[in-house]
Amino acid sequence: MKIIIIGGAGFIGVNTAQFFLNKQDENYEVIVYDNCSRPGSQDNIDWLTNNYQVKFEHGDIRNYEKLESFLQEHQDVDVIIHLAAQVAVTTSVKNPRMDFETNLSGTFNILEALRNNEMAPFLIYASTNKVYGPLEELPCKETDTRYEFTENVQGISETMNLDLYSPYGCSKGAADQYVRDYNRIYDIPAVVFRQSCIYGPHQYGFEDQGWIAWMIIASLLRRKITIYGTGKQVRDILYVSDLIKAYDQAIKNKDKCRGRIFNIGGGPDNSISLLEFIKSIEEINGTPVDYNHEDWRPGDQKIFISNNSRLLNEIGWFPQTSYTKGLQQAYNWIKDNLGSIRNYFAE
Ligand SMILES: NC(=O)c1ccc[n+]([C@@H]2O[C@H](COP(=O)([O-])OP(=O)(O)OC[C@H]3O[C@@H](n4cnc5c(N)ncnc54)[C@H](O)[C@@H]3O)[C@@H](O)[C@H]2O)c1
């Protein structure tokens, strides 16, 4: 089976490549396409190519000609996992054109390259829970450490209204709809995963994106963390290998999954507030974390907990890694690689 991972040098991408290349029972050929614009991506791809038989093509999804000729070379591809993106809300606010050209136009380029070349691999698109906006209409109460739903809300399901908020929300959300629609109109089999916060090894997290890794890195480097808002915001965090198992299950059930949209996150059992998360790191690290507060960021959700029922009912997926176990593994990877990670965090 031939798999192309677009954005495969990033955090989720490198873990995805490793997952398929580690499968002894099935024969996977993995090709990564990435422009390595994300700090840390070059380290990730160096690590991947040093440890696995993997092909790497340096390319930008904004460049249609280059992308099309790359895909034409791989007409026989079975699966494309599209993870390339401008990933930070803050960057999207500062530079909405770049965000648009990468996330929406770049995704459109992939779809058009497939349509123009009559290619129909199974396409997985990594969307985001940000497509649901700030969810202000959901009543919640404030406890000492977190926000909680006041009504019996079993997490956010795919039937929640879309409310594309921030340029990042708009570009990712519009691309999510294009992918869905190319499945309907042009018969390109595609599935959309609306992902909650993902964490794990190979995540070069910064204040603007990848907050779990960023907080671990900051605590190990003794940097001050800024919390935007009260810190009681709740997220259902999902360990990266669990996400990839869902991709794998979707590939195995592609006829059933094509055209579907799935919310995916750690669910209620793996929900944690920023303040609670800081406490967990303090316990692992044995030292206090220094932080201050600033104003809320635009569109920030007080609570996002994914309702994973559709994935459970349709392909039997559920999160398997508890956040205590996952957090320890993510922490260990960062600690072991702090020497190279440090280079991205010059004072
Ligand atoms: N990590 C999360 O918590 C999370 C949550 C929801 C959705 N997502 C989505 O999942 C996907 C992967 O996220 P990630 O955390 O691995 O991010 P990442 O930044 O680590 O990886 C993205 C990769 O895309 C590459 N890239 C960026 N612009 C490109 C371009 N124009 N052409 C080619 N490559 C380009 C980057 O170099 C990077 O390697 C993204 O689409 C993101 O929006 C991630």
PDBQT file of the ligand as one rigid body, heavy atoms in Angstrom, charges set to zero:
ROOT
HETATM    1  N1  LIG A 401      -1.757  19.259  16.693  1.00  0.00    +0.000 N 
HETATM    2  C1  LIG A 401      -3.021  19.500  17.018  1.00  0.00    +0.000 C 
HETATM    3  O1  LIG A 401      -3.373  19.575  18.197  1.00  0.00    +0.000 OA
HETATM    4  C2  LIG A 401      -4.069  19.672  15.929  1.00  0.00    +0.000 A 
HETATM    5  C3  LIG A 401      -5.401  19.862  16.301  1.00  0.00    +0.000 A 
HETATM    6  C4  LIG A 401      -6.362  20.030  15.306  1.00  0.00    +0.000 A 
HETATM    7  C5  LIG A 401      -6.001  19.989  13.977  1.00  0.00    +0.000 A 
HETATM    8  N2  LIG A 401      -4.692  19.819  13.631  1.00  0.00    +0.000 N 
HETATM    9  C6  LIG A 401      -4.334  19.775  12.203  1.00  0.00    +0.000 C 
HETATM   10  O2  LIG A 401      -3.530  18.633  11.968  1.00  0.00    +0.000 OA
HETATM   11  C7  LIG A 401      -2.570  18.923  10.946  1.00  0.00    +0.000 C 
HETATM   12  C8  LIG A 401      -1.176  18.577  11.434  1.00  0.00    +0.000 C 
HETATM   13  O3  LIG A 401      -0.900  19.314  12.609  1.00  0.00    +0.000 OA
HETATM   14  P1  LIG A 401       0.508  19.225  13.357  1.00  0.00    +0.000 P 
HETATM   15  O4  LIG A 401       0.249  19.472  14.793  1.00  0.00    +0.000 OA
HETATM   16  O5  LIG A 401       1.247  18.022  12.939  1.00  0.00    +0.000 OA
HETATM   17  O6  LIG A 401       1.205  20.518  12.772  1.00  0.00    +0.000 OA
HETATM   18  P2  LIG A 401       2.720  20.768  12.303  1.00  0.00    +0.000 P 
HETATM   19  O7  LIG A 401       2.884  22.229  12.155  1.00  0.00    +0.000 OA
HETATM   20  O8  LIG A 401       3.662  20.048  13.216  1.00  0.00    +0.000 OA
HETATM   21  O9  LIG A 401       2.750  20.054  10.875  1.00  0.00    +0.000 OA
HETATM   22  C9  LIG A 401       2.316  20.685   9.693  1.00  0.00    +0.000 C 
HETATM   23  C10 LIG A 401       3.362  20.426   8.622  1.00  0.00    +0.000 C 
HETATM   24  O10 LIG A 401       2.925  21.090   7.421  1.00  0.00    +0.000 OA
HETATM   25  C11 LIG A 401       4.063  21.674   6.810  1.00  0.00    +0.000 C 
HETATM   26  N3  LIG A 401       3.598  22.770   5.962  1.00  0.00    +0.000 N 
HETATM   27  C12 LIG A 401       3.125  23.981   6.350  1.00  0.00    +0.000 A 
HETATM   28  N4  LIG A 401       2.822  24.735   5.297  1.00  0.00    +0.000 NA
HETATM   29  C13 LIG A 401       3.099  23.972   4.195  1.00  0.00    +0.000 A 
HETATM   30  C14 LIG A 401       3.010  24.202   2.801  1.00  0.00    +0.000 A 
HETATM   31  N5  LIG A 401       2.567  25.374   2.326  1.00  0.00    +0.000 N 
HETATM   32  N6  LIG A 401       3.379  23.208   1.952  1.00  0.00    +0.000 NA
HETATM   33  C15 LIG A 401       3.843  22.022   2.431  1.00  0.00    +0.000 A 
HETATM   34  N7  LIG A 401       3.971  21.756   3.758  1.00  0.00    +0.000 NA
HETATM   35  C16 LIG A 401       3.598  22.725   4.620  1.00  0.00    +0.000 A 
HETATM   36  C17 LIG A 401       4.945  22.137   7.956  1.00  0.00    +0.000 C 
HETATM   37  O11 LIG A 401       6.303  22.295   7.580  1.00  0.00    +0.000 OA
HETATM   38  C18 LIG A 401       4.748  20.999   8.953  1.00  0.00    +0.000 C 
HETATM   39  O12 LIG A 401       5.742  20.010   8.814  1.00  0.00    +0.000 OA
HETATM   40  C19 LIG A 401      -2.777  20.387  10.585  1.00  0.00    +0.000 C 
HETATM   41  O13 LIG A 401      -3.588  20.434   9.445  1.00  0.00    +0.000 OA
HETATM   42  C20 LIG A 401      -3.522  20.960  11.761  1.00  0.00    +0.000 C 
HETATM   43  O14 LIG A 401      -4.339  22.044  11.395  1.00  0.00    +0.000 OA
HETATM   44  C21 LIG A 401      -3.722  19.656  14.577  1.00  0.00    +0.000 A 
ENDROOT
TORSDOF 0
